[in-house]
Amino acid sequence: MTKSIAGKPIAVSRRQILKGAAAAVGAAAGSGAITGFPTIWAQNIKTVTLRQFGTGVSNLNAFADKVKEDLGFTLQMTALDSDAVAQRAVTQPKSYDIADIEYWICKKIFPAGVLQPMDVSRIRYFDKIVPIFVTGKLNPASAIAQGTAPHSVGFVEGKDSKTFAKQPTQWMTLIPTIYNADTLGIRPDLVGRPVTSWKDLLDPAFKGKASILNIPSIGIMDAAMVCEAMGAVTYGDKGNMTKEEIDKTIRILIEAKKAGQFRSFWKSFDESVNLMASGEVVVQSMWSPAVAAVRAKGIPCVYQPLKEGYRAWGGGLGLAKHLSGLELEAAYEYINWYLSGWAGAYLNRQGYYSAVLDTARQHMSEDEWGFWMEGKPAQKDILSPEGKVMEKAGAVRDGGSFYDRMGAVACWNAVMDEDRYMVRKWNEFIAA
């Protein structure tokens, strides 16, 4: 099967496992009035409450409100930071029904047996999911990026398996929902020169005005992009460093810190926005919506494409092991709703990407789609999901089209074999 994303042809291989999936979904959908629930479920659906937790990026109250409106049941959301998400998922498996987690965290969580594999024949839009999450490639000619590429932890061998499969199977660990290609944010009015490389984060010209993300598993990836761009470290796999590679990377960071390179280290979205908006920092690790938030204040800020490429991340929804019966049916319906377009358009309008682009496009204007996905100049002001102006007419998205950005991913957020060692060394850097 061949389809197009942002005007580029992309080949997607439909596996034998999906034959009959449409029939299975049709049988499940029945004739219920509530977007596909069979009537027997629809009678009791208002009594269901599903507890979801994850990071603040995608645990949004607007989603809970829309689920209540469209599906009839209650979605309770709790937002935590990435490390707390990983800890809660494993140590408190009865405290949630749906885990909204990142793929690098999935590598820690799924082998613990706290989530149940999901049957792809029950996922209506499985064959429309961006192939990065199925094959690891945006198109057949793409190279698979380093790190914990989502497809590498996206499938298991069977419905009771905890071991990741090397090829797509009928059983997924997470249903992908959100992802992006991250880079450095800069203040173009204050940097004084073009910023074109990751190594610019440690350029002495920005002494005292640089910042890096202080979430070890993510910050170390940014640091690796910097060190590799400097020519200071050559990595076999930036997402799975040896102890020697970790030591070299941390040594460079500590030297830079002692020389006064860093103004601060941030953990939250708001911290990164405030550092950049105030001008205390002019170049830093950043997330796309944070750049937009700075711009919304009328302050110049650019999500700078860099010649070495992007560090990417992705997340998805996982189902707790204990889910069964009506609650399990509701959870599958929620996931199908999530991929059906409204949620995807909401995420796209925040500067993220949705896992099923075809359905999201149906909920966006051609101008919105052209700006966010195709790299075209905005014909009108571009609005956030809340109706606030994010970009003025004539603006072009930093980094261009979906294909340009996701096609230039150098590495994914990762969990290393030497993860504990890496975290200990990272903390030494922060404390130095």
C-alpha positions in Angstrom: 0.0 0.0 0.0 1.3 3.5 -0.9 0.0 6.7 0.6 1.3 10.2 1.0 2.2 12.3 4.0 2.8 16.0 3.5 2.9 15.4 -0.2 5.6 12.7 -0.1 4.9 9.1 -1.1 5.3 6.6 1.7 5.1 2.9 1.3 3.4 0.9 4.0 3.3 -2.8 4.2 0.0 -4.3 5.4 0.8 -7.5 7.2 -1.3 -10.7 7.0 -2.4 -10.1 10.6 -4.7 -7.3 9.5 -6.8 -9.5 7.2 -10.2 -9.6 8.7 -9.5 -6.7 11.1 -12.1 -4.6 9.4 -14.7 -7.4 9.9 -13.7 -7.8 13.6 -14.0 -4.0 14.1 -17.4 -4.0 12.3 -18.7 -6.7 14.6 -17.5 -4.8 17.7 -18.9 -1.6 16.6 -22.5 -2.9 16.4 -25.2 -0.3 16.1 -24.7 1.7 19.3 -25.2 5.4 19.0 -22.1 6.2 20.9 -19.5 6.2 18.1 -19.4 2.5 17.6 -20.2 1.0 21.0 -22.5 -2.0 20.8 -25.8 -1.3 22.4 -25.1 -3.6 25.3 -22.2 -1.5 26.3 -23.8 1.8 25.6 -26.4 1.2 28.3 -23.8 1.1 31.0 -21.0 3.3 29.6 -21.8 6.4 31.6 -20.8 4.5 34.8 -17.2 3.9 33.5 -14.3 5.9 34.8 -10.8 5.3 33.3 -7.8 6.6 35.2 -5.0 7.8 32.9 -1.6 9.2 33.9 1.4 10.4 31.9 3.4 13.6 31.3 1.8 17.0 31.0 2.5 17.1 27.3 -0.5 15.0 26.4 -2.6 14.6 29.6 -4.8 17.5 28.7 -8.1 18.5 30.3 -9.6 19.3 26.8 -9.2 15.6 25.9 -11.1 14.4 29.0 -13.9 16.9 28.3 -14.1 15.7 24.6 -14.1 12.1 25.6 -17.0 12.7 28.0 -18.9 14.5 25.2 -18.2 12.0 22.4 -18.0 8.6 24.3 -20.0 9.2 27.4 -17.6 8.0 30.0 -15.2 9.7 32.4 -11.4 10.0 31.8 -9.5 11.1 34.9 -6.0 12.5 34.1 -2.9 12.9 36.2 0.2 14.6 34.9 3.7 13.7 36.2 7.2 14.2 35.1 8.9 11.4 33.0 10.8 9.8 35.9 7.7 9.7 38.1 5.7 8.2 35.3 8.2 5.3 34.9 8.2 4.7 38.7 4.4 4.8 39.1 3.8 2.6 36.1 5.9 -0.2 37.6 5.3 0.2 41.4 1.6 1.1 41.4 0.0 -0.8 38.6 -3.4 -0.9 40.2 -3.5 2.9 40.5 -4.2 3.5 36.8 -6.1 2.0 33.8 -4.3 3.8 31.0 -0.6 4.7 30.9 0.3 7.6 28.5 4.0 7.0 28.2 7.0 7.6 26.0 8.6 4.8 24.1 11.9 5.1 25.8 10.0 4.6 29.1 8.2 1.7 27.6 11.5 -0.1 27.4 11.6 0.1 31.2 7.9 -0.6 31.9 6.6 -3.3 29.6 9.0 -6.1 30.6 7.7 -5.6 34.2 4.4 -7.2 33.1 2.2 -4.3 34.3 0.6 -3.6 30.8 -1.3 -5.9 28.5 -0.5 -6.2 24.8 -3.1 -4.7 22.5 -4.7 -6.6 19.6 -4.1 -4.6 16.4 -7.2 -6.1 14.8 -9.2 -3.9 17.3 -7.4 -0.7 16.2 -9.5 0.8 13.4 -6.7 3.0 12.0 -3.8 0.7 12.5 -3.0 0.6 8.7 -2.9 4.4 8.7 -0.4 4.8 11.6 2.7 6.6 10.4 5.2 3.8 9.5 7.9 5.1 11.8 6.0 3.3 14.6 5.6 0.0 12.6 8.8 -0.4 10.5 11.0 2.4 12.0 11.2 4.1 8.6 9.4 7.2 7.3 9.8 5.7 3.8 11.5 2.6 2.5 14.7 4.5 1.8 15.0 6.0 5.3 17.7 5.0 7.8 16.5 3.9 11.2 17.7 6.5 13.7 19.8 5.6 16.8 18.4 5.3 20.3 15.1 3.6 21.3 13.3 3.8 18.0 9.5 3.3 18.8 9.1 0.3 16.5 11.8 -1.5 18.4 9.6 -1.6 21.5 6.3 -1.4 19.7 5.4 -5.1 19.4 5.5 -8.3 21.4 5.2 -11.9 20.2 1.8 -12.7 21.8 -1.0 -11.6 24.0 0.8 -12.7 27.1 4.3 -11.8 26.1 6.6 -9.3 27.8 9.4 -9.7 25.3 9.7 -7.2 22.5 9.4 -8.6 19.0 11.9 -7.8 16.2 9.2 -7.6 13.6 5.6 -6.3 13.7 3.1 -8.7 15.1 -0.6 -8.7 16.0 0.2 -7.4 19.5 1.3 -3.8 20.2 2.8 -2.5 23.5 1.5 1.0 23.0 -0.7 2.6 20.4 1.2 5.7 19.2 -0.4 9.1 19.7 2.2 11.9 19.8 5.8 12.6 18.7 8.1 15.3 17.6 11.6 16.2 16.3 13.4 18.3 19.0 16.2 20.7 18.5 17.6 23.9 20.2 15.6 27.0 20.8 17.4 30.3 20.3 16.7 34.0 20.7 17.6 35.3 17.2 17.7 38.9 18.5 20.3 38.1 21.1 22.6 35.4 19.8 24.4 37.8 17.5 25.2 35.2 14.8 23.7 32.3 12.9 23.2 29.1 15.0 23.6 26.0 12.7 25.0 23.2 14.8 24.3 21.4 18.1 27.9 22.3 19.1 26.8 26.0 19.4 25.2 25.1 22.8 28.7 24.9 24.2 30.2 27.8 22.3 32.0 30.2 24.7 30.3 33.1 22.9 27.1 32.1 24.8 28.9 31.7 28.2 26.4 32.1 31.0 23.5 32.2 28.6 23.0 28.5 27.7 20.8 25.9 29.3 20.3 22.1 28.9 17.3 19.9 29.9 17.8 18.2 33.3 16.0 15.0 32.6 19.0 12.6 32.5 17.7 10.2 29.8 16.9 13.1 27.5 19.5 15.6 28.5 22.3 13.0 27.8 21.0 12.7 24.2 21.2 16.4 23.7 24.7 16.4 25.1 25.6 13.5 22.8 24.4 15.5 19.8 26.6 18.4 21.0 29.7 16.3 21.7 29.4 14.5 18.4 29.0 17.8 16.5 32.1 19.1 18.2 34.1 16.0 17.1 34.9 15.3 20.7 33.2 11.9 21.0 32.4 9.3 18.4 29.5 7.1 19.5 28.6 3.6 18.4 25.0 4.4 19.3 24.2 7.6 21.1 21.1 5.9 22.5 23.1 3.1 24.1 26.5 4.5 25.2 29.3 2.5 26.7 30.6 3.6 30.1 33.6 5.1 28.3 31.4 7.2 26.1 29.3 8.3 29.0 32.4 9.3 30.9 33.7 11.4 28.0 30.3 13.1 27.5 29.9 14.0 31.2 33.5 15.2 31.4 32.9 17.7 28.6 29.7 18.9 30.3 31.4 19.3 33.7 34.2 21.3 32.1 31.7 23.6 30.4 29.8 24.0 33.6 32.9 24.9 35.6 33.7 27.4 32.9 30.4 29.1 33.5 28.7 28.0 30.2 25.3 27.2 31.7 22.9 29.8 33.2 20.5 27.1 34.4 19.1 23.6 34.0 15.4 23.2 33.5 13.0 20.4 34.0 9.6 21.9 33.3 8.0 23.5 30.3 7.4 26.7 32.2 11.0 27.0 33.3 12.2 26.8 29.7 9.8 29.4 28.6 10.7 31.8 31.4 14.4 31.4 30.8 14.1 32.2 27.1 11.5 35.0 27.4 13.5 36.8 30.1 16.7 36.7 27.9 18.6 35.1 30.7 19.2 32.3 28.2 19.7 32.7 24.4 20.3 29.1 23.4 19.0 25.9 25.1 17.3 22.5 24.8 13.7 23.3 24.1 10.3 21.8 23.0 8.3 23.1 20.1 5.3 24.4 22.1 7.6 26.2 24.5 9.1 28.1 21.6 5.5 29.0 20.5 4.7 30.1 24.1 7.7 32.6 24.0 6.6 33.9 20.6 3.0 34.3 22.0 4.5 36.9 24.4 5.7 38.9 21.4 9.3 37.8 22.0 11.4 36.5 19.0 12.3 32.8 19.4 13.2 30.2 16.8 13.2 26.4 17.0 16.4 26.2 15.0 17.0 23.4 12.4 20.6 22.1 12.8 22.8 20.4 10.3 23.2 17.3 12.4 19.5 16.6 12.5 16.9 16.3 15.3 16.5 14.3 18.5 13.1 12.7 18.4 10.6 11.3 20.9 7.3 9.6 20.8 4.6 8.5 23.1 1.5 6.3 23.2 -1.3 4.7 25.2 -0.8 1.5 27.0 -3.5 -0.6 28.9 -3.1 -1.8 32.4 -2.9 -5.5 32.9 -5.9 -5.6 35.2 -8.3 -4.0 32.6 -11.1 -6.3 31.5 -14.8 -6.3 30.7 -16.6 -3.0 30.2 -13.6 -1.0 31.2 -11.4 -2.8 28.6 -14.0 -2.2 25.9 -14.1 1.5 26.8 -10.3 1.7 26.7 -10.2 0.3 23.2 -13.0 2.7 22.1 -11.0 5.6 23.6 -7.9 4.6 21.7 -9.8 4.4 18.5 -11.4 7.8 19.2 -7.9 9.2 19.9 -6.8 8.1 16.4 -10.0 9.3 14.7 -8.9 12.9 14.1 -10.0 15.4 16.6 -7.2 14.6 19.1 -4.6 14.4 16.3 -5.6 17.9 15.0 -5.4 19.3 18.5 -1.8 17.9 18.9 -0.8 19.1 15.4 -2.0 22.6 16.3 0.4 22.6 19.3 3.4 21.9 17.1 3.5 18.1 17.8 2.6 15.4 15.3 -0.2 12.9 15.4 0.1 9.2 14.7 -2.6 9.1 12.1 -2.3 12.1 9.9 -5.1 11.3 7.4 -7.8 11.6 10.1 -6.2 14.7 11.7 -6.2 16.5 8.4 -10.0 16.2 8.2 -10.2 18.3 11.4 -7.9 21.0 10.2 -8.3 23.8 7.6 -6.1 23.6 4.5 -4.2 26.6 5.7 -3.5 24.9 9.1 -2.4 21.7 7.4 -0.2 23.7 4.9 1.5 25.5 7.8 2.0 22.7 10.3 2.5 19.7 7.9 3.7 21.0 4.5 6.0 23.9 5.5 3.9 26.4 3.6 3.5 30.1 4.5 0.4 30.7 6.6 -2.3 32.5 4.7 -4.0 33.7 7.9 -3.0 33.9 11.5 -2.3 30.4 13.0 -4.3 29.8 16.1 -3.6 27.4 19.1 -6.3 24.9 20.1 -7.5 27.5 22.5 -7.9 30.2 19.8 -4.8 32.2 20.7 -2.6 33.5 17.9 0.6 31.4 17.6 1.9 32.6 14.3 1.1 35.6 12.1 0.0 35.3 8.5 3.0 34.8 6.3 5.0 32.7 8.9 6.6 29.5 7.9 7.1 26.7 10.4 10.7 26.3 11.8 12.3 23.4 10.1 9.7 23.2 7.3 7.4 20.2 6.5 6.7 17.1 8.4 8.8 15.1 6.0 11.8 17.6 6.3 11.7 17.4 10.1 10.9 13.7 10.8 13.1 12.7 7.8 16.1 14.3 9.6 15.9 12.5 12.9 19.4 11.5 14.1 18.4 9.7 17.3 15.4 8.9 19.6 15.2 9.4 23.3 16.5 6.1 24.8 17.1 3.9 27.8 20.7 2.6 27.7 22.0 -0.7 29.0 24.1 1.4 31.3 21.1 3.6 32.4 21.9 3.5 36.1 25.5 4.4 35.5 24.5 7.2 33.2 22.0 8.7 35.7 24.7 8.6 38.4 27.2 10.4 36.2 24.6 12.9 35.0 23.8 13.8 38.6 27.5 14.3 39.2 27.5 16.8 36.4 24.5 18.7 37.8 26.1 18.8 41.3 29.6 19.7 40.0 
